[in-house]
Amino acid sequence: MQQSVFYGKRWIAVVQSVTAGLFALFILIYGPLFLLGIIKGSKEPDASAFASLCLLAVCSLALFGLTLFHLKLLKRPLLRICKEGLLWSSTIAASKTSQMPFGIFHSLQILIAAKSNATDLCIPWEDLKEIRVIKLLTKSLLVRGVFKKFSSGALEVINLSEVSLVDAIFKDDLNTVAASITAYSNDKNLAAMLPSWQNSEVQLEAPRA
């Protein structure tokens, strides 16, 4: 049976999180030592140095928190093929287009969307127009169709007809993703064996901030 659940790459996010965490730890250790005079600088610490270190500490901790949120997002499938069609995670729904790699600043966009109750997107099989892998500056998965969102238990058409997903987003090769979508869209009996997106355990809830 063809693969029907696809996740995002995690190793880049792990490296980002470790790097941000080490930087935040360095600032939290170095800052107090410098302000207390244990570590000598080119000049004595003053109010401006204290304010600068506090700002740097807050920014480094915020960046570290964002990388952890990024890792949390990647625990959820980006795409799930269901009996009725394609179910896209709100990690893609939030930006409407994902030409850029799925990085921490994309995660900030997702975090803002989560606060505004962003929902997952779906494309019923009958509304899927085109699915193919293209290669311009980078390999991308081009998806054309009528995108809809879940609204009060019903599907609502949104102003989106195309997304282009770069190879850096998915853990699996884009050719594998495209082949699986094509196989299920062409064989409704095969798709009928998949879970329904009406199942609460299948729907990919918006990430909790």
Residue pairs with C-beta under 8 A, 6 or more apart in sequence:
1 190
1 193
2 179
2 180
2 183
2 184
2 190
3 172
3 176
3 180
4 80
4 81
4 82
4 180
4 184
4 194
5 77
5 79
5 80
5 81
6 77
6 78
6 79
6 80
6 170
6 171
6 172
6 177
6 180
7 74
7 76
7 77
7 78
7 170
7 171
7 172
8 73
8 74
8 78
8 91
8 102
8 169
8 170
8 171
9 74
9 102
9 168
9 169
9 170
9 171
10 71
10 74
10 171
12 101
12 103
12 168
13 67
13 70
13 71
13 74
13 104
14 71
16 67
16 70
16 103
16 104
17 64
17 67
17 68
17 70
17 71
20 60
20 63
20 64
20 66
20 67
21 64
21 67
23 60
23 63
23 64
24 57
24 60
24 61
24 63
24 64
27 53
27 56
27 57
27 60
28 57
28 60
30 39
31 53
31 54
31 56
31 57
33 39
34 41
34 45
34 49
34 53
35 45
35 49
35 50
35 53
37 44
37 45
41 49
63 104
66 104
66 107
66 108
66 111
67 104
67 107
69 107
69 110
69 111
69 207
69 209
70 103
70 104
70 107
72 207
73 91
73 107
73 110
73 207
74 102
76 89
76 91
76 204
76 207
77 89
77 204
78 88
78 89
78 91
78 92
78 102
78 169
78 170
79 86
79 87
79 88
79 89
79 92
79 170
79 177
80 86
80 87
80 89
80 197
80 202
80 204
81 87
81 180
81 181
81 184
81 191
81 194
82 122
82 191
82 194
82 195
82 196
82 197
82 202
83 191
83 192
83 193
83 194
83 195
83 196
83 197
84 122
84 124
84 125
84 196
84 197
84 198
85 122
85 123
85 124
85 125
85 126
85 127
85 128
85 197
86 122
86 123
86 128
86 143
86 181
87 120
87 121
87 122
87 197
87 202
87 203
87 204
88 120
88 121
88 122
88 123
88 147
88 163
89 120
89 204
90 110
90 113
90 114
90 118
90 119
90 120
90 121
90 204
90 205
90 206
90 207
91 102
91 106
91 110
91 207
92 98
92 121
92 163
92 165
93 113
93 118
93 119
93 120
93 121
93 149
94 109
94 110
94 112
94 113
94 114
94 118
95 106
95 109
95 110
96 160
96 163
97 162
97 163
97 164
98 106
98 163
98 164
98 165
98 166
98 169
99 140
99 164
99 166
100 106
100 166
101 166
101 168
101 169
102 168
102 169
110 118
110 207
111 207
111 209
113 206
114 206
114 207
114 208
114 209
115 209
117 206
118 206
119 149
119 150
119 151
119 206
120 149
120 150
120 203
120 204
120 205
120 206
121 147
121 148
121 149
121 158
121 160
122 147
122 148
122 149
122 150
122 155
122 197
123 143
123 145
123 146
123 147
123 148
124 146
124 148
124 155
125 185
125 188
125 191
127 145
127 146
127 148
128 143
128 144
128 145
128 181
128 185
129 144
129 145
129 146
130 142
130 143
130 144
130 145
131 141
131 142
131 143
131 144
131 178
131 181
131 182
131 185
132 141
132 142
132 178
133 139
133 140
133 141
133 142
133 174
133 175
133 178
134 140
134 141
134 142
134 164
138 166
138 167
138 168
139 166
139 167
139 174
140 164
140 165
140 166
140 167
140 174
141 164
141 165
141 167
141 170
141 174
141 177
141 178
142 162
142 163
142 164
143 162
143 163
143 164
143 165
144 161
144 162
145 161
146 157
146 161
147 157
147 158
147 160
147 161
147 163
148 155
148 156
148 157
148 158
149 155
149 156
149 158
150 156
150 203
165 174
167 173
167 174
170 177
183 190
184 190
184 191
184 194
185 191
195 201
195 202
196 202
197 203
